[in-house]
């Protein structure tokens, strides 16, 4: 059974590893695009994942199966400084190879629910 939940701060390094794997996979698929991320860039994302554990406008959700993280989604709320209302956006979504297709769908569904 898969559980979708907000990340815990101590899980940010694990999600960082999943993010690095996702970037590497994209780089292999599209070598002409020279896709890469530096260690400093990964540090920045790890901080972003940590903030997603508690910040009201940042959401990092993980999919957990058998006590292992098998996917994540990163989303954020944006506020206009001059206009009323809010917007929400899913920034990143990744699951491990072989994960059930429903894991990604469940991550997106919960991210949208929390953005609302």
N, C-alpha and C positions, 0 to 999 in steps of 0.2 A: 504494500500500500504506500502511496506517495502522499507526503504531507507538504503543503505549501505554507510557508510562514516567513515572517520577517527575519532577516539575518540577525545573528548575535555578533557583537563586536569581535569576539575571539575567532569568528569564522571568516573574517575578511581575508586572511592569507590564503585560505582554501579557495575562495572565490577569485582571488587574484590569480591563482594557478589556472583555474578554469578560463579566466579571461585571456591569459597568455596563450593557452592552448587554442582558444577560438581565433586569436589573431594569427597564430602560426598556421592554422588550417586555411584561413582565408589567403594568407601569403602564398601557400602552395597552390591554391586554386587559380590565383591571379598573379603570377610572377611578374608580369609586365607592369603591374601597378606599384611594385616595390613596397608592399604593405609591411610595416614593422612597428614595434613599440619598444621604447627604451626602458631600462630599469627605472629611471626617474618617472617615466610615464606610468609604469605599473605601480610605483609608489603612490602617485597621485590617485590612480583608480582605487587602490587599497584604502586610502583615506576616504574617498567617496563612498566606498562600500561600508566602511565603519559609520560614516554619517547616516547612511541609509538605515541603520539600526534604530535610530531615535529621532532624527530630524523630521519636522512636520512636512517639509516640502520635498524630501528625498526619500525614495522607497527602494530598498534592496530586498527582494524576496528570494528565498531559496526553495528548491524542491529537494526533499529528503526521502531517501528510501533505505531501509535497513541501516539507519544511523550514518549514512553517507550522503553528501550533497551531490546530486546528479544534474543540477541545472540552476540557473539564476535568471532574474530579470531585474533591470535597473530602470526606474522611472522617476520623473520629477514633475512637480507642480510649478508653473511659472505664473508670476503676478506682474501685470503691467503697471508701471509707475504712474501712468496717466489715464488709464481706462479701467472701468469696473470689471470685475469678473476674473476668473482664473482659467488657465489652460493646463492640460496635462499631456505628457509625452512619454512614450516608452523609448528608452535610449538604446538598450542592449538586451538581448535575449540569447541564451545559449544553454544547450543540454549536452550531456555526454553522448558519444556515439552509442547507439543501441538502446537509448532510453525510449520508453514508450512515447509515441507521438502525442499522446494526451498530456504528457508532462509539460510540454511547451504551451499547449492550449490552456492548461490549468494555471500556469504562471501568468500568462497574459490576462486571463479572466480575473484573477485575483488582483493583479496590478491595476486594471481598469476599475475594479470595484473600490480599491483604496484611493485611486486618484479622484474618484467621484466624491 
